Amino acid sequence: MIVIDEVKEKFGSVSKKYDSQRRYLIPCFEDFYHTCLPLIKSVPNAKKVLDIGAGTGLFSQFVYEKNPHLHFTLADISSPMLSVAKERFKGMDNFDFIELDLSKDRIPGKYDIIISGLAIHHLEDADKLQLYINVYNALNEDGLFINADQVSGRSILFDSLFKYEWRETVSNSGLDHEALIQAFERTKLDKLAPLDVQLKMLEKAGFNEVDCVYKNLSFAVFGGFKDADIETAVI
């Protein structure tokens, strides 16, 4: 709980500046947020989307731009972050907002698509697995889960290289010094796990089709379909 409380405090304090810093802190920003969009459009008759760890609603914004007919529920532990999201989607009647602690709260309702961006890596591995189980249970049949997140390397060597390259890149990105220091401080809250370990977690949770659709050093976009009918799937 201590780490989750720190996540809530540190991300709440940066909520108003969060979006403006994303392109500096995610060197592969465009691919990271856009690669999964064709998969999301492939879900037949999708109506409801849940964004867990939604923060300011940035990921939902990109999904909405391609799928404005969907109904979105944005869930986050930080009320300041959700306040920014509420302002982003002000006046739109297809957006709801709930406070949710990914480490312990049950996911309310059923959804056709569940997405998450840069949130689950703050959980311990046991909590990641439990969350993936909760996500699976909250999806309708043929539903899709997409996690755009940071992962660790499969070895100490690769993990060190990923972290070094990221730090060097963002240090020379033009982001102001104070924001850099805050970003580096937030990495102390990370609980990264290797991509292959998390794909196995998804399978253990029940997903019958899992894969990674994008990876750039520690930034990865992966997920799974629930009870997907391979013969009738529209990809």
C-alpha positions as a Markdown table, in Angstrom:
| # | Residue | x | y | z |
|---|---|---|---|---|
| 1 | Met | 0.0 | 0.0 | 0.0 |
| 2 | Ile | 2.9 | 2.4 | 0.7 |
| 3 | Val | 4.0 | 2.3 | -3.0 |
| 4 | Ile | 0.5 | 2.7 | -4.2 |
| 5 | Asp | 0.0 | 5.7 | -2.0 |
| 6 | Glu | 3.3 | 7.2 | -3.3 |
| 7 | Val | 2.1 | 6.6 | -6.9 |
| 8 | Lys | -1.2 | 8.4 | -6.1 |
| 9 | Glu | 0.7 | 11.3 | -4.5 |
| 10 | Lys | 3.5 | 11.7 | -7.1 |
| 11 | Phe | 1.2 | 11.4 | -10.2 |
| 12 | Gly | -1.4 | 13.6 | -8.6 |
| 13 | Ser | 1.2 | 16.4 | -8.1 |
| 14 | Val | 2.2 | 16.3 | -11.8 |
| 15 | Ser | -1.4 | 15.9 | -13.2 |
| 16 | Lys | -1.6 | 19.3 | -14.9 |
| 17 | Lys | 1.8 | 18.9 | -16.6 |
| 18 | Tyr | 1.5 | 15.2 | -17.4 |
| 19 | Asp | 0.3 | 15.4 | -21.0 |
| 20 | Ser | 2.8 | 18.1 | -22.0 |
| 21 | Gln | 5.7 | 15.9 | -20.8 |
| 22 | Arg | 4.6 | 12.6 | -22.5 |
| 23 | Arg | 6.4 | 13.2 | -25.9 |
| 24 | Tyr | 9.6 | 14.0 | -24.1 |
| 25 | Leu | 9.5 | 11.0 | -21.8 |
| 26 | Ile | 8.2 | 8.5 | -24.3 |
| 27 | Pro | 10.7 | 8.7 | -27.2 |
| 28 | Cys | 8.5 | 6.3 | -29.3 |
| 29 | Phe | 5.3 | 8.2 | -28.5 |
| 30 | Glu | 3.5 | 7.9 | -31.7 |
| 31 | Asp | 4.0 | 4.2 | -32.3 |
| 32 | Phe | 3.5 | 3.5 | -28.6 |
| 33 | Tyr | 0.0 | 4.9 | -28.5 |
| 34 | His | -1.1 | 4.2 | -32.1 |
| 35 | Thr | 0.0 | 0.7 | -33.0 |
| 36 | Cys | -2.9 | -1.0 | -31.2 |
| 37 | Leu | -5.6 | 1.1 | -32.8 |
| 38 | Pro | -6.3 | -1.3 | -35.7 |
| 39 | Leu | -6.7 | -4.1 | -33.2 |
| 40 | Ile | -9.2 | -2.1 | -31.3 |
| 41 | Lys | -11.2 | -1.5 | -34.4 |
| 42 | Ser | -11.2 | -5.3 | -35.1 |
| 43 | Val | -13.4 | -6.1 | -32.1 |
| 44 | Pro | -16.8 | -7.0 | -33.5 |
| 45 | Asn | -19.8 | -4.9 | -32.2 |
| 46 | Ala | -17.7 | -3.3 | -29.5 |
| 47 | Lys | -19.6 | -0.7 | -27.5 |
| 48 | Lys | -17.9 | -0.3 | -24.1 |
| 49 | Val | -14.3 | 0.5 | -23.3 |
| 50 | Leu | -12.7 | 0.6 | -19.8 |
| 51 | Asp | -9.4 | 2.5 | -19.4 |
| 52 | Ile | -7.7 | 1.3 | -16.2 |
| 53 | Gly | -5.0 | 3.6 | -14.8 |
| 54 | Ala | -6.4 | 6.1 | -17.2 |
| 55 | Gly | -4.7 | 9.1 | -15.7 |
| 56 | Thr | -5.5 | 12.2 | -17.8 |
| 57 | Gly | -7.3 | 10.2 | -20.5 |
| 58 | Leu | -4.5 | 10.5 | -23.1 |
| 59 | Phe | -4.8 | 6.8 | -24.3 |
| 60 | Ser | -8.6 | 7.1 | -24.4 |
| 61 | Gln | -8.2 | 10.2 | -26.5 |
| 62 | Phe | -6.4 | 8.4 | -29.2 |
| 63 | Val | -8.9 | 5.5 | -29.1 |
| 64 | Tyr | -11.8 | 7.9 | -29.2 |
| 65 | Glu | -10.5 | 9.7 | -32.2 |
| 66 | Lys | -10.7 | 6.5 | -34.2 |
| 67 | Asn | -13.8 | 5.1 | -32.5 |
| 68 | Pro | -16.0 | 8.0 | -31.4 |
| 69 | His | -19.1 | 5.8 | -31.2 |
| 70 | Leu | -17.7 | 3.8 | -28.2 |
| 71 | His | -18.7 | 4.5 | -24.6 |
| 72 | Phe | -15.6 | 5.1 | -22.3 |
| 73 | Thr | -15.2 | 4.5 | -18.6 |
| 74 | Leu | -11.9 | 6.0 | -17.3 |
| 75 | Ala | -10.7 | 4.6 | -13.9 |
| 76 | Asp | -7.7 | 5.8 | -11.9 |
| 77 | Ile | -6.6 | 6.0 | -8.3 |
| 78 | Ser | -5.7 | 9.7 | -8.6 |
| 79 | Ser | -8.6 | 12.2 | -8.4 |
| 80 | Pro | -6.3 | 15.1 | -9.7 |
| 81 | Met | -5.5 | 13.0 | -12.8 |
| 82 | Leu | -9.2 | 12.2 | -13.3 |
| 83 | Ser | -10.0 | 15.9 | -13.0 |
| 84 | Val | -7.8 | 16.6 | -16.0 |
| 85 | Ala | -9.5 | 13.8 | -17.9 |
| 86 | Lys | -12.9 | 15.2 | -17.0 |
| 87 | Glu | -11.9 | 18.5 | -18.4 |
| 88 | Arg | -10.5 | 16.9 | -21.5 |
| 89 | Phe | -13.8 | 15.2 | -22.3 |
| 90 | Lys | -16.1 | 17.9 | -20.8 |
| 91 | Gly | -19.5 | 17.9 | -22.4 |
| 92 | Met | -19.3 | 14.5 | -23.9 |
| 93 | Asp | -22.0 | 12.1 | -22.8 |
| 94 | Asn | -20.1 | 8.9 | -23.7 |
| 95 | Phe | -17.5 | 9.3 | -20.9 |
| 96 | Asp | -17.7 | 8.2 | -17.3 |
| 97 | Phe | -15.1 | 8.4 | -14.6 |
| 98 | Ile | -14.5 | 6.3 | -11.5 |
| 99 | Glu | -11.7 | 6.1 | -8.8 |
| 100 | Leu | -10.2 | 2.6 | -8.8 |
| 101 | Asp | -7.2 | 1.1 | -7.0 |
| 102 | Leu | -5.8 | -1.5 | -9.4 |
| 103 | Ser | -4.0 | -3.3 | -6.6 |
| 104 | Lys | -7.1 | -4.2 | -4.7 |
| 105 | Asp | -10.4 | -3.0 | -6.1 |
| 106 | Arg | -12.8 | -5.2 | -8.1 |
| 107 | Ile | -13.4 | -4.0 | -11.7 |
| 108 | Pro | -17.1 | -3.1 | -11.9 |
| 109 | Gly | -19.2 | -3.9 | -14.9 |
| 110 | Lys | -18.5 | -5.8 | -18.2 |
| 111 | Tyr | -16.6 | -4.4 | -21.2 |
| 112 | Asp | -15.8 | -5.2 | -24.8 |
| 113 | Ile | -12.4 | -3.6 | -24.7 |
| 114 | Ile | -10.1 | -2.8 | -21.7 |
| 115 | Ile | -7.0 | -0.7 | -22.2 |
| 116 | Ser | -4.2 | 0.5 | -19.9 |
| 117 | Gly | -1.4 | 2.9 | -20.5 |
| 118 | Leu | 1.7 | 3.2 | -18.3 |
| 119 | Ala | 0.0 | 2.1 | -15.1 |
| 120 | Ile | 0.3 | -1.6 | -14.4 |
| 121 | His | 4.1 | -1.5 | -14.1 |
| 122 | His | 3.6 | 0.1 | -10.6 |
| 123 | Leu | 2.2 | -3.2 | -9.3 |
| 124 | Glu | 4.1 | -6.1 | -7.8 |
| 125 | Asp | 4.1 | -9.2 | -10.0 |
| 126 | Ala | 1.5 | -11.1 | -7.9 |
| 127 | Asp | -0.8 | -8.0 | -8.1 |
| 128 | Lys | -0.2 | -7.9 | -11.9 |
| 129 | Leu | -1.4 | -11.4 | -12.3 |
| 130 | Gln | -4.5 | -10.8 | -10.1 |
| 131 | Leu | -5.3 | -7.7 | -12.1 |
| 132 | Tyr | -5.0 | -9.7 | -15.4 |
| 133 | Ile | -7.4 | -12.2 | -13.9 |
| 134 | Asn | -9.8 | -9.4 | -13.0 |
| 135 | Val | -9.5 | -7.9 | -16.5 |
| 136 | Tyr | -10.3 | -11.3 | -18.1 |
| 137 | Asn | -13.4 | -11.6 | -15.9 |
| 138 | Ala | -14.5 | -8.1 | -16.7 |
| 139 | Leu | -14.3 | -8.7 | -20.5 |
| 140 | Asn | -17.2 | -9.9 | -22.6 |
| 141 | Glu | -16.7 | -12.9 | -24.9 |
| 142 | Asp | -14.3 | -12.0 | -27.8 |
| 143 | Gly | -13.2 | -9.0 | -25.8 |
| 144 | Leu | -9.7 | -7.4 | -26.1 |
| 145 | Phe | -7.2 | -6.3 | -23.5 |
| 146 | Ile | -4.4 | -3.9 | -24.5 |
| 147 | Asn | -1.6 | -2.9 | -22.2 |
| 148 | Ala | 0.8 | -0.2 | -23.3 |
| 149 | Asp | 3.4 | -0.2 | -20.6 |
| 150 | Gln | 7.0 | -0.4 | -19.7 |
| 151 | Val | 8.7 | -3.8 | -19.2 |
| 152 | Ser | 12.1 | -4.9 | -18.0 |
| 153 | Gly | 14.7 | -6.6 | -20.0 |
| 154 | Arg | 15.0 | -10.4 | -19.9 |
| 155 | Ser | 18.4 | -10.1 | -18.3 |
| 156 | Ile | 20.3 | -7.7 | -16.1 |
| 157 | Leu | 22.4 | -6.6 | -19.1 |
| 158 | Phe | 19.5 | -5.8 | -21.4 |
| 159 | Asp | 17.5 | -4.2 | -18.6 |
| 160 | Ser | 20.5 | -1.9 | -17.8 |
| 161 | Leu | 20.9 | -1.0 | -21.5 |
| 162 | Phe | 17.2 | -0.1 | -21.8 |
| 163 | Lys | 17.3 | 2.1 | -18.7 |
| 164 | Tyr | 20.5 | 3.8 | -19.8 |
| 165 | Glu | 19.3 | 4.5 | -23.3 |
| 166 | Trp | 16.0 | 5.9 | -22.0 |
| 167 | Arg | 17.7 | 8.2 | -19.4 |
| 168 | Glu | 20.2 | 9.5 | -22.0 |
| 169 | Thr | 17.4 | 10.1 | -24.6 |
| 170 | Val | 15.1 | 12.0 | -22.2 |
| 171 | Ser | 18.1 | 14.0 | -20.7 |
| 172 | Asn | 18.7 | 15.4 | -24.2 |
| 173 | Ser | 15.1 | 15.8 | -25.2 |
| 174 | Gly | 14.7 | 19.4 | -24.1 |
| 175 | Leu | 12.5 | 18.7 | -21.1 |
| 176 | Asp | 13.3 | 21.2 | -18.3 |
| 177 | His | 15.5 | 20.1 | -15.5 |
| 178 | Glu | 12.9 | 20.1 | -12.7 |
| 179 | Ala | 10.6 | 17.8 | -14.8 |
| 180 | Leu | 13.6 | 15.5 | -15.5 |
| 181 | Ile | 14.4 | 15.2 | -11.8 |
| 182 | Gln | 10.7 | 14.4 | -11.0 |
| 183 | Ala | 10.5 | 11.8 | -13.8 |
| 184 | Phe | 13.7 | 10.1 | -12.6 |
| 185 | Glu | 12.3 | 10.1 | -9.1 |
| 186 | Arg | 9.1 | 8.5 | -10.2 |
| 187 | Thr | 11.0 | 5.6 | -11.7 |
| 188 | Lys | 11.8 | 4.5 | -8.2 |
| 189 | Leu | 8.2 | 3.4 | -7.9 |
| 190 | Asp | 8.5 | 1.1 | -11.0 |
| 191 | Lys | 8.0 | -2.7 | -10.6 |
| 192 | Leu | 8.8 | -3.7 | -14.1 |
| 193 | Ala | 8.5 | -7.3 | -15.2 |
| 194 | Pro | 9.8 | -8.9 | -18.5 |
| 195 | Leu | 7.4 | -9.0 | -21.4 |
| 196 | Asp | 7.5 | -12.8 | -21.8 |
| 197 | Val | 6.6 | -13.2 | -18.1 |
| 198 | Gln | 3.6 | -11.0 | -18.5 |
| 199 | Leu | 2.4 | -12.8 | -21.6 |
| 200 | Lys | 2.5 | -16.0 | -19.6 |
| 201 | Met | 0.5 | -14.2 | -16.9 |
| 202 | Leu | -2.2 | -13.3 | -19.4 |
| 203 | Glu | -2.4 | -16.9 | -20.5 |
| 204 | Lys | -2.6 | -18.0 | -16.9 |
| 205 | Ala | -5.4 | -15.5 | -16.4 |
| 206 | Gly | -7.4 | -17.3 | -19.2 |
| 207 | Phe | -6.6 | -15.3 | -22.4 |
| 208 | Asn | -6.4 | -17.8 | -25.3 |
| 209 | Glu | -4.7 | -15.5 | -27.8 |
| 210 | Val | -1.8 | -13.3 | -26.5 |
| 211 | Asp | 1.0 | -11.4 | -28.2 |
| 212 | Cys | 3.1 | -8.3 | -28.3 |
| 213 | Val | 2.2 | -5.9 | -31.1 |
| 214 | Tyr | 5.0 | -3.3 | -30.5 |
| 215 | Lys | 8.2 | -3.0 | -28.6 |
| 216 | Asn | 10.9 | -0.4 | -28.4 |
| 217 | Leu | 13.4 | -1.1 | -25.6 |
| 218 | Ser | 11.4 | -1.0 | -22.4 |
| 219 | Phe | 8.2 | 0.3 | -24.1 |
| 220 | Ala | 5.8 | -2.5 | -25.1 |
| 221 | Val | 2.3 | -2.8 | -26.3 |
| 222 | Phe | 0.8 | -6.3 | -25.7 |
| 223 | Gly | -2.4 | -8.0 | -24.7 |
| 224 | Gly | -4.9 | -10.7 | -25.5 |
| 225 | Phe | -8.3 | -11.7 | -26.7 |
| 226 | Lys | -10.8 | -13.5 | -24.5 |
| 227 | Asp | -12.3 | -16.7 | -25.9 |
| 228 | Ala | -11.5 | -15.5 | -29.4 |
| 229 | Asp | -13.0 | -17.5 | -32.3 |
| 230 | Ile | -10.1 | -17.6 | -34.6 |
| 231 | Glu | -12.1 | -18.7 | -37.7 |
| 232 | Thr | -14.5 | -15.7 | -37.4 |
| 233 | Ala | -12.2 | -13.0 | -36.0 |
| 234 | Val | -12.0 | -9.9 | -38.2 |
| 235 | Ile | -8.4 | -8.6 | -38.1 |
